[in-house]
């Protein structure tokens, strides 16, 4: 899933290790998220959003080709 | 959510311009600590495996197995009492995908190989060794254990 975690992290002047430590995950996990190779769980996505003080939708772009059915 | 993350989150101002120090967490959650504890955890297991091989080579099999078990116990104890999480959700995802692939491979072997082997023996082409039946029953046992585990988690999820 596309995201701008890397941009936000770098704007904050943090290393992947710093962010990983704050989120209590491995640096490899942060790296995988930034490279769109791993989609985080809902809980971790919320942690990231709260860490960067934004909404999940601002952080992640699921690129969904789907709309809820209308009556 | 852990205290550490909550603390980190509360230090982040709106539309952050935080410094590193604001995000600095306790030493026990630093990646270096995780790596250190991983080494501590897998060290005893590695030593146990080495001891097992040395024990086999020196014909001290019981001692080797005892040291191997001790190494495994050491790994479990470090994992249980480590102040840092040695595995995160990505590790769990990786293991789940690897398990799925493994089970798929076993399924192909079991579905295709077992009847195929029996058919070849029935037609007199080959005589199956005892290992074939041992492997078949082992695979069957693995599938039964997997199915039981699936049922267990279906009831809990």
Backbone of each chain as ProteinMPNN parsed JSONL, in Angstrom:
{"seq_chain_A": "XXXXXXXXXXXXXXXXXXXXXXXXXXXXXXXXXXXXXXXXXXXXXXXXXXXXXXXXXXXXXXXXXXXXXXX", "coords_chain_A": {"N_chain_A": [[0.841, -1.188, 0.0], [0.573, 2.149, -0.94], [2.322, 4.812, 0.63], [3.3, 7.64, 2.667], [5.213, 7.437, 4.602], [8.006, 7.426, 4.695], [8.67, 10.011, 3.769], [7.506, 11.617, 5.763], [8.862, 10.707, 7.989], [11.515, 11.375, 7.392], [11.21, 14.102, 7.205], [10.813, 14.66, 9.818], [13.278, 14.239, 10.756], [14.122, 11.773, 11.612], [15.593, 8.537, 12.046], [15.15, 5.294, 10.521], [15.474, 3.441, 12.503], [14.962, 4.958, 14.812], [12.221, 5.513, 14.508], [11.257, 2.928, 14.427], [11.884, 2.07, 16.993], [10.229, 3.705, 18.533], [7.751, 2.793, 17.757], [7.875, 0.24, 18.519], [8.614, -1.898, 16.848], [10.555, -3.785, 14.461], [13.438, -2.385, 12.755], [13.542, -3.291, 10.193], [10.881, -3.751, 9.647], [9.807, -1.163, 9.533], [11.248, -0.266, 7.327], [10.248, -2.026, 5.367], [7.579, -1.218, 5.266], [7.873, 1.4, 4.335], [8.849, 0.906, 1.813], [6.668, -0.097, 0.566], [6.312, -2.795, 0.736], [5.254, -4.172, 2.75], [2.176, -4.308, 4.325], [1.002, -2.659, 7.078], [-0.526, -3.79, 10.172], [-3.833, -2.922, 11.331], [-3.635, -1.836, 13.872], [-0.918, -1.052, 13.982], [-0.92, 0.765, 11.907], [-2.57, 2.718, 12.973], [-0.951, 3.501, 15.089], [1.174, 4.621, 13.654], [-0.159, 6.733, 12.395], [-0.977, 8.238, 14.592], [1.469, 8.802, 15.642], [2.558, 10.481, 13.72], [0.731, 12.416, 13.862], [-1.648, 12.548, 12.254], [-4.343, 11.57, 10.042], [-5.139, 8.168, 9.212], [-5.845, 7.894, 6.558], [-4.472, 9.958, 5.388], [-1.95, 9.106, 5.514], [-1.754, 6.616, 4.3], [-2.439, 5.252, 1.086], [-4.759, 3.361, -0.224], [-5.553, 2.958, -2.797], [-8.044, 2.092, -3.738], [-10.338, 0.573, -5.872], [-13.137, 0.794, -5.501], [-16.404, 1.37, -4.332], [-18.762, 2.013, -1.762], [-21.903, 0.288, -1.871], [-24.736, 2.043, -3.068], [-28.058, 2.973, -2.139]], "CA_chain_A": [[0.0, 0.0, 0.0], [1.406, 3.354, -1.023], [2.271, 5.638, 1.837], [4.371, 8.64, 2.713], [5.896, 7.297, 5.892], [9.407, 7.834, 4.56], [8.738, 11.467, 3.684], [7.192, 12.183, 7.081], [9.952, 10.366, 8.917], [12.685, 12.179, 7.057], [10.894, 15.491, 7.562], [10.962, 14.752, 11.268], [14.684, 14.04, 11.089], [14.263, 10.506, 12.333], [16.075, 7.374, 11.307], [14.217, 4.162, 10.582], [15.636, 2.837, 13.824], [14.252, 5.783, 15.796], [10.781, 5.292, 14.346], [10.984, 1.543, 14.814], [11.932, 1.984, 18.452], [9.035, 4.35, 19.086], [6.588, 1.963, 17.431], [8.174, -1.096, 19.073], [8.754, -2.901, 15.797], [11.938, -3.828, 14.0], [13.774, -1.424, 11.713], [13.193, -3.925, 8.921], [9.445, -3.566, 9.429], [9.637, 0.216, 9.058], [11.792, -0.24, 5.968], [9.316, -2.73, 4.477], [6.394, -0.356, 5.093], [8.251, 2.534, 3.487], [9.048, 0.423, 0.437], [5.387, -0.665, 0.127], [6.418, -4.252, 0.656], [4.497, -4.757, 3.862], [1.049, -3.505, 4.807], [0.939, -2.844, 8.538], [-1.824, -4.104, 10.768], [-4.618, -1.727, 11.672], [-3.068, -1.25, 15.093], [0.331, -0.354, 13.669], [-1.28, 1.923, 11.083], [-3.041, 3.744, 13.913], [0.226, 4.016, 15.804], [1.896, 5.512, 12.736], [-0.945, 7.951, 12.208], [-0.91, 9.038, 15.817], [2.844, 9.285, 15.789], [2.747, 11.616, 12.809], [-0.356, 13.358, 14.107], [-2.472, 12.684, 11.049], [-5.289, 10.479, 9.872], [-4.595, 7.035, 8.455], [-6.047, 8.145, 5.12], [-3.43, 10.882, 4.914], [-0.671, 8.388, 5.537], [-1.795, 5.466, 3.383], [-3.348, 5.335, -0.064], [-5.017, 1.964, -0.625], [-5.832, 2.915, -4.225], [-9.187, 1.19, -3.862], [-11.258, 0.767, -6.977], [-14.365, 0.265, -4.903], [-17.254, 2.328, -3.631], [-19.846, 1.294, -1.076], [-23.145, 0.286, -2.648], [-25.728, 3.07, -2.722], [-29.44, 2.517, -2.312]], "C_chain_A": [[0.885, 1.249, 0.0], [1.233, 4.207, 0.228], [3.395, 6.668, 1.776], [5.071, 8.636, 4.079], [7.335, 7.797, 5.787], [9.529, 9.365, 4.544], [8.498, 12.103, 5.061], [8.312, 11.903, 8.074], [11.169, 11.244, 8.656], [12.447, 13.653, 7.394], [11.057, 15.708, 9.065], [12.41, 14.563, 11.705], [14.948, 12.768, 11.859], [14.869, 9.436, 11.431], [15.001, 6.291, 11.375], [14.28, 3.499, 11.951], [14.907, 3.62, 14.905], [12.747, 5.523, 15.735], [10.407, 3.881, 14.795], [10.957, 1.406, 16.335], [10.683, 2.589, 19.075], [7.8, 3.485, 18.878], [6.722, 0.551, 17.98], [8.049, -2.181, 18.01], [10.215, -2.885, 15.359], [12.186, -2.755, 12.934], [13.401, -1.985, 10.343], [11.706, -3.744, 8.605], [9.159, -2.159, 8.926], [10.118, 0.325, 7.611], [10.823, -0.895, 4.971], [8.054, -1.911, 4.237], [6.726, 0.785, 4.131], [8.421, 2.117, 2.027], [7.793, -0.237, -0.131], [5.452, -2.187, -0.006], [5.661, -4.942, 1.776], [3.402, -3.793, 4.275], [0.907, -3.727, 6.3], [-0.457, -3.238, 8.989], [-2.551, -2.792, 11.048], [-4.02, -1.037, 12.89], [-1.793, -0.464, 14.79], [0.061, 0.868, 12.794], [-1.782, 3.06, 11.968], [-1.87, 4.352, 14.69], [0.987, 5.006, 14.923], [1.151, 6.833, 12.566], [-0.877, 8.839, 13.443], [0.484, 9.592, 16.022], [3.066, 10.525, 14.934], [1.602, 12.619, 12.886], [-1.175, 13.62, 12.84], [-3.476, 11.545, 11.031], [-4.638, 9.374, 9.03], [-4.716, 7.283, 6.948], [-5.001, 9.095, 4.552], [-2.092, 10.159, 4.756], [-0.616, 7.295, 4.479], [-2.801, 5.719, 2.267], [-3.603, 3.921, -0.568], [-5.296, 1.819, -2.108], [-6.977, 1.952, -4.521], [-10.038, 1.562, -5.06], [-12.607, 0.209, -6.543], [-15.106, 1.391, -4.208], [-18.34, 1.547, -2.916], [-21.124, 1.362, -1.899], [-24.116, 1.346, -2.139], [-27.126, 2.504, -2.935], [-30.099, 3.222, -3.499]], "O_chain_A": [[1.802, 1.39, 0.809], [0.146, 4.302, 0.798], [4.306, 6.579, 0.953], [5.456, 9.674, 4.616], [7.824, 8.499, 6.672], [10.384, 9.936, 5.22], [9.216, 13.02, 5.461], [8.664, 12.754, 8.891], [11.773, 11.785, 9.582], [13.363, 14.361, 7.812], [11.396, 16.802, 9.517], [12.732, 14.71, 12.884], [15.879, 12.692, 12.66], [14.675, 9.439, 10.215], [14.071, 6.365, 12.178], [13.265, 3.052, 12.486], [14.307, 3.035, 15.807], [12.089, 5.339, 16.759], [9.386, 3.668, 15.45], [10.107, 0.71, 16.89], [10.14, 2.046, 20.038], [6.909, 3.451, 19.726], [5.782, -0.241, 17.908], [7.458, -3.236, 18.24], [11.007, -2.069, 15.83], [11.248, -2.28, 12.292], [12.996, -1.245, 9.447], [11.322, -3.601, 7.445], [8.366, -1.974, 8.003], [9.457, 0.942, 6.776], [10.609, -0.381, 3.874], [7.517, -1.908, 3.129], [5.95, 1.092, 3.227], [8.16, 2.904, 1.118], [7.846, -0.865, -1.188], [4.709, -2.779, -0.789], [5.455, -6.156, 1.746], [3.655, -2.618, 4.542], [0.714, -4.859, 6.744], [-1.438, -3.042, 8.272], [-1.965, -1.71, 11.006], [-3.914, 0.189, 12.936], [-1.61, 0.651, 15.279], [0.736, 1.889, 12.924], [-1.457, 4.225, 11.738], [-1.817, 5.561, 14.915], [1.39, 6.079, 15.373], [1.751, 7.907, 12.59], [-0.734, 10.056, 13.334], [0.659, 10.707, 16.511], [3.684, 11.495, 15.373], [1.515, 13.548, 12.082], [-1.361, 14.764, 12.423], [-3.46, 10.67, 11.897], [-3.718, 9.621, 8.25], [-3.826, 6.937, 6.17], [-4.683, 9.036, 3.364], [-1.233, 10.558, 3.97], [0.416, 7.071, 3.846], [-3.86, 6.312, 2.476], [-2.764, 3.345, -1.261], [-5.284, 0.708, -2.639], [-6.895, 1.116, -5.421], [-10.411, 2.721, -5.239], [-13.138, -0.724, -7.145], [-14.5, 2.255, -3.575], [-18.792, 0.519, -3.419], [-21.399, 2.371, -2.548], [-24.292, 1.52, -0.933], [-27.342, 1.66, -3.805], [-31.265, 2.967, -3.799]]}, "seq_chain_B": "XXXXXXXXXXXXXXXXXXXXXXXXXXXXXXXXXXXXXXXXXXXXXXXXXXXXXXXXXXXXXXXXXXXXXXXXXXXXXXXXXXXXXXXXXXXXXXXXXXXXXXXXXXXXXXXXXXXXXXXXXXXXXXXXXXXXXXXXXXXXXXXXXXXXXXXXXXXXX", "coords_chain_B": {"N_chain_B": [[-1.885, -0.256, 23.686], [1.529, 0.468, 24.115], [3.234, 1.903, 26.958], [5.528, 3.186, 26.239], [5.17, 3.952, 23.546], [2.941, 5.582, 23.799], [4.08, 7.63, 25.278], [5.889, 8.568, 23.429], [4.144, 9.427, 21.452], [2.795, 11.485, 22.695], [4.709, 13.366, 22.77], [4.866, 14.4, 20.303], [4.369, 17.219, 18.483], [1.583, 18.983, 16.945], [1.545, 18.689, 13.441], [4.313, 18.041, 13.185], [7.571, 19.071, 14.194], [9.662, 17.59, 15.311], [12.48, 16.926, 17.421], [15.18, 14.588, 17.476], [15.606, 13.785, 20.079], [13.143, 14.016, 21.256], [11.849, 11.799, 20.444], [13.272, 9.806, 21.455], [13.506, 6.717, 22.923], [13.303, 4.434, 25.718], [16.209, 2.561, 26.66], [15.715, -0.134, 26.453], [13.991, -0.55, 24.362], [15.271, 0.1, 22.079], [16.475, -0.601, 18.761], [19.022, -1.728, 18.832], [19.013, -2.992, 21.278], [17.11, -4.937, 20.819], [18.462, -6.479, 18.877], [20.595, -7.3, 20.435], [19.337, -8.88, 22.355], [18.284, -10.79, 20.685], [20.589, -12.06, 19.881], [21.381, -13.032, 22.354], [19.283, -14.766, 22.814], [19.364, -16.654, 20.72], [21.898, -17.594, 20.939], [22.267, -19.606, 23.041], [20.785, -21.679, 21.844], [22.204, -22.149, 19.478], [24.626, -22.948, 20.59], [23.723, -25.235, 21.814], [22.979, -26.843, 19.63], [25.468, -27.17, 18.462], [26.731, -28.512, 20.539], [25.268, -30.851, 20.472], [26.026, -32.015, 18.023], [28.745, -32.353, 18.508], [28.556, -34.095, 20.631], [27.41, -36.322, 19.351], [29.484, -36.929, 17.607], [31.467, -37.654, 19.405], [30.409, -39.835, 20.525], [28.842, -39.388, 22.721], [26.034, -39.29, 23.149], [23.756, -38.886, 24.787], [24.553, -36.848, 26.537], [24.965, -34.843, 24.66], [22.356, -34.483, 23.648], [21.123, -33.61, 25.987], [22.396, -31.15, 26.419], [21.591, -29.89, 24.117], [18.817, -29.71, 24.505], [18.909, -28.08, 26.733], [19.879, -25.762, 25.572], [17.723, -25.115, 23.904], [15.822, -24.662, 25.872], [16.982, -22.457, 27.056], [16.711, -20.586, 24.991], [13.916, -20.349, 24.942], [13.459, -19.305, 27.514], [14.784, -16.832, 27.422], [13.28, -15.593, 25.435], [10.844, -15.509, 26.734], [11.261, -13.939, 29.023], [12.56, -11.695, 28.154], [13.03, -8.156, 28.065], [12.397, -6.869, 25.754], [10.442, -6.997, 22.739], [10.976, -9.684, 20.729], [9.96, -10.478, 18.356], [8.001, -9.042, 15.811], [4.937, -7.844, 14.25], [5.37, -8.132, 11.515], [7.197, -10.218, 11.387], [5.519, -12.258, 12.252], [3.687, -12.29, 10.152], [5.363, -13.042, 8.041], [6.096, -15.609, 8.896], [3.6, -16.83, 8.849], [2.961, -16.794, 6.116], [5.06, -18.335, 5.153], [4.458, -20.726, 6.415], [2.043, -21.34, 5.186], [2.93, -21.773, 2.553], [4.578, -23.965, 2.986], [2.736, -25.867, 3.925], [1.156, -26.053, 1.654], [2.992, -27.192, -0.11], [3.432, -29.657, 1.183], [0.856, -30.633, 0.917], [0.621, -31.04, -1.858], [2.571, -33.012, -2.189], [1.466, -34.98, -0.611], [-1.129, -35.407, -1.701], [-0.618, -36.013, -4.378], [1.673, -37.659, -4.346], [1.365, -39.812, -2.5], [-0.987, -41.458, -3.313], [-0.01, -41.955, -5.855], [2.369, -43.369, -5.431], [1.342, -45.661, -4.186], [-0.21, -46.62, -6.244], [1.717, -47.232, -8.138], [3.026, -49.256, -6.793], [0.956, -51.082, -6.578], [0.639, -51.801, -9.216], [2.854, -53.206, -9.614], [5.189, -51.999, -10.411], [7.016, -50.745, -8.731], [8.524, -51.491, -5.524], [7.522, -50.322, -2.575], [9.469, -48.754, -0.058], [9.712, -49.075, 3.55], [10.042, -46.566, 4.576], [8.482, -44.956, 3.005], [5.872, -45.345, 3.905], [6.177, -44.48, 6.491], [6.762, -41.771, 6.068], [4.386, -41.007, 4.88], [2.496, -41.374, 6.954], [3.539, -39.566, 8.747], [3.151, -37.137, 7.38], [0.374, -37.213, 7.311], [-0.199, -37.049, 10.042], [0.766, -34.503, 10.506], [-1.04, -32.976, 9.022], [-3.381, -33.522, 10.425], [-2.786, -32.348, 12.889], [-2.536, -29.701, 12.042], [-5.133, -29.211, 11.119], [-6.547, -29.458, 13.52], [-5.522, -27.297, 14.882], [-6.433, -25.206, 13.269], [-9.202, -25.46, 13.675], [-9.322, -24.88, 16.391], [-8.527, -22.172, 16.464], [-10.499, -21.11, 14.882], [-12.689, -21.256, 16.523], [-11.994, -19.409, 18.387], [-11.753, -17.046, 17.066]], "CA_chain_B": [[-0.687, 0.434, 23.207], [2.471, 0.48, 25.221], [3.546, 3.17, 27.601], [6.605, 3.84, 25.486], [4.631, 4.612, 22.361], [2.103, 6.682, 24.26], [4.969, 8.718, 25.66], [6.434, 9.14, 22.198], [3.085, 10.122, 20.744], [2.466, 12.725, 23.378], [5.77, 14.358, 22.576], [4.85, 14.884, 18.927], [3.472, 18.354, 18.324], [0.794, 18.972, 15.719], [2.395, 18.953, 12.261], [5.546, 17.93, 13.938], [8.953, 19.367, 13.836], [10.301, 17.081, 16.515], [13.894, 16.579, 17.395], [15.414, 13.166, 17.761], [15.515, 13.496, 21.502], [11.747, 13.884, 21.637], [11.393, 10.447, 20.122], [14.174, 8.822, 22.024], [12.82, 5.835, 23.854], [14.188, 3.807, 26.682], [17.238, 1.707, 26.051], [15.246, -1.498, 26.236], [13.221, -0.675, 23.132], [16.089, 0.466, 20.939], [16.779, -1.739, 17.918], [20.247, -2.395, 19.262], [18.651, -3.898, 22.364], [16.452, -6.093, 20.202], [19.5, -7.32, 18.279], [21.38, -7.912, 21.503], [18.563, -9.961, 22.957], [18.19, -11.879, 19.709], [21.84, -12.825, 19.997], [21.342, -13.751, 23.632], [18.284, -15.834, 22.725], [19.76, -17.717, 19.802], [23.202, -18.103, 21.345], [22.157, -20.914, 23.71], [20.316, -22.704, 20.91], [23.332, -22.474, 18.607], [25.575, -23.729, 21.383], [23.105, -26.553, 22.028], [23.097, -27.614, 18.378], [26.89, -27.528, 18.338], [27.011, -29.555, 21.546], [24.654, -32.101, 20.009], [26.88, -32.599, 16.984], [29.978, -32.816, 19.152], [28.177, -35.281, 21.41], [27.253, -37.449, 18.422], [30.813, -37.274, 17.085], [32.261, -38.265, 20.473], [29.633, -40.952, 21.052], [28.23, -39.0, 24.01], [24.769, -38.845, 22.593], [22.838, -38.41, 25.842], [25.04, -35.538, 26.983], [24.707, -33.903, 23.571], [20.926, -34.171, 23.618], [20.813, -32.813, 27.183], [22.856, -29.782, 26.176], [20.721, -29.343, 23.066], [17.561, -29.327, 25.162], [19.199, -26.92, 27.588], [19.95, -24.611, 24.675], [16.351, -24.774, 23.521], [15.184, -24.08, 27.06], [17.543, -21.111, 27.205], [16.049, -19.74, 23.996], [12.552, -20.083, 25.406], [13.49, -18.445, 28.704], [15.139, -15.464, 27.016], [12.12, -15.043, 24.741], [9.757, -15.284, 27.683], [11.559, -12.912, 30.022], [13.248, -10.548, 27.563], [12.271, -6.908, 28.183], [12.036, -6.355, 24.425], [9.747, -7.921, 21.851], [11.934, -10.183, 19.747], [9.247, -10.648, 17.091], [6.912, -8.095, 15.626], [3.845, -8.367, 13.418], [5.882, -8.542, 10.206], [7.743, -11.568, 11.56], [4.38, -13.168, 12.309], [3.155, -12.4, 8.789], [6.313, -13.835, 7.262], [5.995, -17.01, 9.312], [2.307, -17.357, 8.392], [3.063, -17.059, 4.681], [5.967, -19.477, 4.98], [3.719, -21.92, 6.837], [1.084, -21.648, 4.119], [3.665, -22.371, 1.438], [5.024, -25.299, 3.403], [1.581, -26.766, 3.951], [0.773, -26.301, 0.261], [3.954, -28.156, -0.639], [3.11, -30.962, 1.771], [-0.415, -31.099, 0.35], [0.897, -31.589, -3.193], [3.292, -34.272, -2.001], [0.558, -35.968, -0.039], [-2.25, -35.708, -2.608], [-0.118, -36.634, -5.601], [2.711, -38.662, -4.133], [0.928, -41.016, -1.782], [-1.726, -42.377, -4.192], [0.844, -42.334, -6.973], [3.259, -44.437, -4.966], [0.547, -46.877, -3.96], [-0.626, -47.135, -7.56], [2.895, -47.854, -8.758], [3.272, -50.542, -6.126], [-0.137, -51.986, -6.94], [0.836, -52.295, -10.582], [4.071, -54.007, -9.641], [6.32, -51.261, -10.979], [8.011, -50.546, -7.657], [8.214, -51.971, -4.185], [7.74, -49.159, -1.715], [10.173, -49.036, 1.199], [8.979, -48.72, 4.771], [10.12, -45.11, 4.787], [7.358, -44.314, 2.313], [4.701, -45.365, 4.783], [6.501, -43.606, 7.623], [6.604, -40.377, 5.631], [2.955, -40.766, 4.651], [1.833, -41.209, 8.25], [4.02, -38.306, 9.339], [2.403, -36.075, 6.716], [-1.011, -37.293, 7.777], [-0.211, -36.503, 11.41], [0.943, -33.051, 10.405], [-2.305, -32.383, 8.572], [-4.347, -33.62, 11.528], [-2.423, -31.308, 13.865], [-2.865, -28.408, 11.436], [-6.587, -29.067, 11.137], [-6.975, -29.219, 14.905], [-5.137, -25.925, 15.206], [-7.361, -24.33, 12.556], [-10.482, -25.515, 14.382], [-9.152, -24.178, 17.671], [-8.52, -20.726, 16.267], [-11.8, -20.707, 14.352], [-13.594, -21.077, 17.658], [-11.573, -18.245, 19.177], [-11.646, -15.835, 16.241]], "C_chain_B": [[0.267, 0.639, 24.374], [2.707, 1.884, 25.755], [4.577, 3.939, 26.782], [6.068, 4.603, 24.294], [3.76, 5.781, 22.762], [2.966, 7.886, 24.598], [5.502, 9.402, 24.406], [5.372, 9.955, 21.475], [2.779, 11.462, 21.39], [3.534, 13.793, 23.21], [5.721, 14.963, 21.178], [3.882, 16.047, 18.807], [2.687, 18.231, 17.036], [1.683, 19.41, 14.572], [3.834, 19.115, 12.721], [6.758, 18.62, 13.321], [9.79, 18.858, 14.997], [11.793, 16.868, 16.339], [14.026, 15.113, 17.743], [15.162, 12.882, 19.23], [14.067, 13.332, 21.945], [11.242, 12.472, 21.407], [12.267, 9.378, 20.758], [13.441, 8.012, 23.082], [13.827, 5.187, 24.783], [15.113, 2.819, 25.991], [16.707, 0.329, 25.714], [14.45, -1.645, 24.96], [14.026, -0.264, 21.918], [16.351, -0.774, 20.09], [18.031, -2.487, 18.346], [19.952, -3.363, 20.4], [17.983, -5.145, 21.806], [17.482, -7.047, 19.613], [20.297, -8.037, 19.353], [20.618, -9.087, 22.119], [18.337, -11.106, 21.982], [19.438, -12.745, 19.769], [21.838, -13.655, 21.276], [20.395, -14.941, 23.53], [18.78, -16.993, 21.879], [21.138, -18.284, 20.117], [23.118, -19.472, 22.011], [21.696, -22.015, 22.76], [21.446, -23.132, 19.977], [24.362, -23.327, 19.332], [25.041, -25.142, 21.611], [23.217, -27.433, 20.803], [24.54, -28.083, 18.192], [27.245, -28.651, 19.305], [26.431, -30.897, 21.116], [25.535, -32.788, 18.971], [28.18, -33.131, 17.579], [29.7, -34.091, 19.95], [28.032, -36.506, 20.528], [28.625, -37.917, 17.93], [31.641, -38.017, 18.128], [31.534, -39.439, 21.129], [29.117, -40.664, 22.472], [26.852, -38.422, 23.699], [23.848, -38.233, 23.645], [23.252, -37.028, 26.322], [24.748, -34.475, 25.913], [23.249, -33.492, 23.516], [20.54, -33.299, 24.81], [21.225, -31.353, 26.981], [22.013, -29.095, 25.101], [19.395, -28.882, 23.666], [17.775, -28.098, 26.053], [19.278, -25.645, 26.75], [18.576, -24.152, 24.239], [15.592, -24.132, 24.667], [15.684, -22.654, 27.286], [16.907, -20.134, 26.233], [14.649, -19.356, 24.47], [12.526, -19.129, 26.593], [13.814, -16.998, 28.326], [13.955, -14.82, 26.302], [11.025, -14.67, 25.734], [10.029, -14.08, 28.577], [12.318, -11.71, 29.459], [12.412, -9.285, 27.725], [11.894, -6.317, 26.839], [11.299, -7.438, 23.659], [10.719, -8.382, 20.774], [11.284, -10.371, 18.383], [8.187, -9.564, 16.991], [5.919, -8.666, 14.616], [4.324, -8.788, 12.038], [6.5, -9.938, 10.289], [6.62, -12.598, 11.562], [3.794, -13.381, 10.918], [4.055, -13.273, 7.922], [6.182, -15.318, 7.605], [4.681, -17.63, 8.826], [2.372, -17.695, 6.906], [3.968, -18.261, 4.405], [5.262, -20.776, 5.363], [2.716, -22.332, 5.769], [1.782, -22.318, 2.94], [4.099, -23.792, 1.766], [3.87, -26.291, 3.379], [1.099, -27.067, 2.532], [1.7, -27.328, -0.382], [3.678, -29.557, -0.115], [1.826, -31.521, 1.17], [-0.186, -31.705, -1.026], [1.593, -32.944, -3.074], [2.331, -35.363, -1.545], [-0.515, -36.395, -1.035], [-1.762, -36.443, -3.856], [0.79, -37.828, -5.325], [2.208, -39.939, -3.507], [0.105, -41.95, -2.676], [-0.874, -42.865, -5.36], [1.775, -43.474, -6.601], [2.52, -45.746, -4.78], [0.111, -47.502, -5.291], [0.537, -47.838, -8.252], [3.197, -49.211, -8.113], [2.211, -51.568, -6.509], [0.033, -52.573, -8.327], [2.145, -53.068, -10.732], [5.286, -53.306, -10.205], [7.425, -51.091, -9.941], [7.567, -51.276, -6.389], [8.554, -50.844, -3.218], [8.472, -49.539, -0.443], [9.33, -48.604, 2.403], [8.984, -47.226, 5.029], [8.961, -44.378, 4.128], [6.141, -44.236, 3.233], [4.944, -44.482, 6.014], [6.291, -42.147, 7.264], [5.132, -40.04, 5.437], [2.22, -40.533, 5.962], [2.286, -39.923, 8.937], [3.293, -37.118, 8.731], [0.965, -36.039, 7.205], [-1.138, -36.702, 9.183], [-0.066, -34.989, 11.4], [-0.344, -32.36, 9.982], [-3.363, -32.431, 9.673], [-4.063, -32.526, 12.571], [-2.789, -29.924, 13.324], [-4.375, -28.173, 11.467], [-7.113, -28.78, 12.532], [-6.671, -27.788, 15.313], [-6.07, -24.928, 14.536], [-8.705, -24.287, 13.274], [-10.414, -24.728, 15.686], [-9.247, -22.667, 17.463], [-9.8, -20.229, 15.617], [-12.778, -20.448, 15.491], [-13.252, -19.831, 18.452], [-11.595, -16.944, 18.392], [-13.001, -15.427, 15.667]], "O_chain_B": [[-0.156, 0.948, 25.488], [2.423, 2.889, 25.104], [4.513, 5.162, 26.65], [6.449, 5.747, 24.05], [3.821, 6.848, 22.151], [2.632, 9.02, 24.252], [5.564, 10.629, 24.321], [5.651, 11.034, 20.95], [2.532, 12.452, 20.702], [3.297, 14.972, 23.471], [6.439, 15.92, 20.888], [2.681, 15.868, 19.011], [3.062, 17.477, 16.139], [2.464, 20.354, 14.69], [4.443, 20.182, 12.639], [6.913, 18.72, 12.104], [10.545, 19.62, 15.601], [12.284, 16.658, 15.23], [13.091, 14.486, 18.242], [14.573, 11.859, 19.582], [13.784, 12.599, 22.892], [10.327, 12.007, 22.085], [12.015, 8.183, 20.606], [12.84, 8.559, 24.007], [15.037, 5.369, 24.648], [14.835, 2.321, 24.9], [17.197, -0.313, 24.785], [14.244, -2.769, 24.502], [13.493, -0.28, 20.808], [16.442, -1.879, 20.624], [18.106, -3.712, 18.243], [20.561, -4.43, 20.486], [18.247, -6.261, 22.253], [17.404, -8.259, 19.811], [20.634, -9.213, 19.218], [21.187, -10.15, 22.369], [18.212, -12.26, 22.393], [19.373, -13.974, 19.716], [22.238, -14.819, 21.282], [20.666, -16.003, 24.092], [18.644, -18.157, 22.254], [21.502, -19.345, 19.61], [23.813, -20.401, 21.601], [22.157, -23.152, 22.853], [21.63, -24.32, 19.714], [24.899, -24.288, 18.783], [25.795, -26.115, 21.605], [23.512, -28.624, 20.908], [24.797, -29.228, 17.819], [27.95, -29.599, 18.96], [27.024, -31.948, 21.361], [25.76, -33.997, 19.036], [28.656, -34.206, 17.213], [30.493, -35.033, 19.946], [28.467, -37.598, 20.893], [28.9, -39.114, 17.845], [32.423, -38.904, 17.788], [31.976, -39.969, 22.149], [28.978, -41.566, 23.299], [26.559, -37.253, 23.948], [23.236, -37.19, 23.417], [22.413, -36.144, 26.493], [24.339, -33.358, 26.227], [22.93, -32.314, 23.358], [19.741, -32.372, 24.679], [20.484, -30.436, 27.335], [21.757, -27.893, 25.161], [18.915, -27.789, 23.364], [16.933, -27.203, 26.116], [18.807, -24.586, 27.165], [18.29, -22.955, 24.206], [14.824, -23.19, 24.474], [14.918, -21.764, 27.655], [16.6, -18.997, 26.593], [14.253, -18.192, 24.406], [11.669, -18.248, 26.669], [13.203, -16.06, 28.838], [13.653, -13.648, 26.525], [10.364, -13.641, 25.589], [9.125, -13.292, 28.854], [12.681, -10.803, 30.208], [11.196, -9.333, 27.539], [11.135, -5.349, 26.789], [11.497, -8.631, 23.89], [11.226, -7.572, 19.999], [11.976, -10.417, 17.366], [7.551, -9.216, 17.986], [6.039, -9.813, 14.185], [3.755, -9.702, 11.442], [6.346, -10.745, 9.372], [6.739, -13.667, 10.962], [3.445, -14.501, 10.546], [3.583, -14.127, 7.172], [6.16, -16.172, 6.719], [4.643, -18.799, 8.44], [1.9, -18.75, 6.482], [3.679, -19.09, 3.542], [5.448, -21.803, 4.711], [2.554, -23.517, 5.479], [1.289, -23.305, 2.395], [4.001, -24.697, 0.939], [4.003, -27.408, 2.879], [0.684, -28.187, 2.235], [1.253, -28.218, -1.105], [3.688, -30.526, -0.874], [1.712, -32.725, 0.939], [-0.733, -32.764, -1.336], [1.246, -33.898, -3.77], [2.373, -36.498, -2.019], [-0.784, -37.585, -1.2], [-2.41, -37.376, -4.332], [0.692, -38.867, -5.978], [2.581, -41.033, -3.933], [0.451, -43.125, -2.798], [-0.986, -44.009, -5.801], [1.947, -44.425, -7.364], [3.006, -46.809, -5.165], [0.068, -48.722, -5.445], [0.37, -48.891, -8.868], [3.568, -50.173, -8.786], [2.503, -52.743, -6.734], [-0.378, -53.704, -8.587], [2.497, -53.522, -11.821], [6.31, -53.943, -10.454], [8.608, -51.268, -10.234], [6.398, -51.622, -6.22], [9.714, -50.463, -3.063], [8.136, -50.541, 0.189], [8.359, -47.859, 2.266], [8.053, -46.684, 5.624], [8.511, -43.336, 4.604], [5.474, -43.205, 3.325], [4.029, -43.825, 6.511], [5.722, -41.378, 8.038], [4.68, -38.947, 5.776], [1.417, -39.607, 6.074], [1.502, -39.273, 9.628], [2.867, -36.207, 9.44], [0.412, -34.974, 7.479], [-2.069, -35.95, 9.471], [-0.698, -34.286, 12.189], [-0.7, -31.304, 10.505], [-4.146, -31.495, 9.832], [-4.98, -31.87, 13.065], [-3.294, -29.078, 14.063], [-4.838, -27.082, 11.798], [-8.014, -27.961, 12.709], [-7.463, -27.145, 16.002], [-6.459, -23.929, 15.141], [-9.281, -23.216, 13.463], [-11.344, -24.0, 16.034], [-9.957, -21.973, 18.19], [-10.161, -19.062, 15.772], [-13.594, -19.529, 15.424], [-14.115, -19.256, 19.115], [-11.472, -15.864, 18.969], [-13.093, -14.431, 14.95]]}, "name": "protein", "num_of_chains": 2, "seq": "XXXXXXXXXXXXXXXXXXXXXXXXXXXXXXXXXXXXXXXXXXXXXXXXXXXXXXXXXXXXXXXXXXXXXXXXXXXXXXXXXXXXXXXXXXXXXXXXXXXXXXXXXXXXXXXXXXXXXXXXXXXXXXXXXXXXXXXXXXXXXXXXXXXXXXXXXXXXXXXXXXXXXXXXXXXXXXXXXXXXXXXXXXXXXXXXXXXXXXXXXXXXXXXXXXXXXXXXXXXXXXXXXXXX"}
